[in-house]
Amino acid sequence: MIPPLTSLMAFEAIARRKSFNLAAAELHLTPSAISHQVARLEKLLGLRLFERSTRGVELTPAGQTYLKRVAGALGAINSATEDLRHGVENSLYIHSSPSFASLWLMPRIGRFAQRHPEISLGLSASPEESDFEIGQVDIDIRCGLPHWPDLDIEPILAERIVPMASPAFLNRQRIDGPADLVQAPLIQSRVSLVQWPDWFAKYAPELRPERIAMRFDRAMMSIDAAVQGLGIVLESTALSADHLQAGRLQTVFPTGLSVEITQHFAVCPARNASRPEVISFLQWLREESSQALGQPSVAPAPG
């Protein structure tokens, strides 16, 4: 059962604009016409998708769930249409977790574009994992534990997670050993697989950090906070490479005292893995990770 496209477009526009009037203007419809389209969709689904209040228009829980799938499907239709209109045949759509996209992928992606000018590349970033059933994304770069059944999984980097801080901070607050970290302002990314208690359990199990001064939901925000001299961050040297090379950050301990982990993976369904564009991108990704680490590529994990 596929609802009318006009009703789906109306639903998506209202959810995005949070206004029936603004959505109607965008779609060149009258407010009554767009209300009719939504009422038609709700009747077909047997569910309410929106709640109106004095604060405006809000999605119901069912509407929020439906939007995640519908928005991606409409995006896939739009991408396919644009590719066809412009004669694009060798397209490749990559989705990535935000911090990896910003800190690691984007500084290098120009080299892929230069090597493969025949490939039309599309990139997007969000914390949400891609839904391959929609068909919009070819490869998803995810951060986390590799528990994704029915997908081909390839590890990207064996990362070193270490305490880092700005030179200005370390000039203000002397850190000679793990015990000095207990009283220091610590910074942590909530999405990191390695948290401060994990680091202390490995290198100073008798100690416990008194408090985490700052928590962020993105690694790039945690790293930026450390660059600003706000505390000591526990993060990946791969994601912090530009800041380390430029001297905006430095490792707190000369020996590093690192926790090594693989937390970023390129995943795709088997049907995508045989596409030449996907094969080219994954090969390039292996070469870039090898150069970044100065060591052979990490062997692919079983899919």
Buried (B, 14 or more C-beta within 10 A) or exposed (E): EEBEEBBBBBBBBBBEBBBBEBBBBBBEBEBEEBBBBBEBBBEEBEBEBBEEEEEEBEBBEBBEEBBEEBBBBBBBBEBBEEBEEEEBEBBBBBBBBBBBBBBBBEEBBEEBEEEBEEBBBBBBBEEEBBBBEBBBBBBBBBBEEBEBEEBBBBBBBBBBBBBBBBEEBBEEBEBEEBEEBBEBBBBBBEBBBBBBEBBBEEBBEEBEBEEBBBBBEBBBBBBBBBBEBBBBBBBBBBBBBEBBEEEBBBBBBEEBBBBEBBBBBBBBBEEBBEBEBBEBBBEBBBBBBBEBBEEEBBEBEEB
